[in-house]
Amino acid sequence: MIVKKLDWISFEGKEAELIMTDGKNECLVFSQPCHVALGENVNDLLHAMDVEDFRRTTETSEKITRNSDITYFSQFFIAKIINIKKNIVAVGQIRIELDYAIPDWVKVDELIEFRCDRLDLW
């Protein structure tokens, strides 16, 4: 993932709002402490906070959509299951660790949908 946009919320507090992209997909991310620079390639996982509405989907492609009517950082995902035991999903090359235990009825490579209140980069 590449840091496409970096806006400091508090430079002294090392808090920033980021737009991360894999060239196709983009997501809004909160980072604290922020140690990345604009244009930097980041291999770390993003962390989904307060995952809700986790379920199978009939959609056939991955995507990320802002859902700011719930909270500013809220986003909706259609993602592929990468690792059930480690709760990792992906949208394209954007890899996300959920704060939600992926149920055993889901299979690796299956598409699921969910929303989260915030994505973080630590």
Secondary structure, DSSP 8 states (H G I E B T S, - for coil): -EEEEEEEEETTTTEEEEEEESSS-EEEEEESS----TT-B--S-EEEEEEEEEEE----S-EEEE-TTT-TT-EEEEEEEEETTTTEEEETTEEEEESS---TTS-TT-EEEEEEEEEEE-
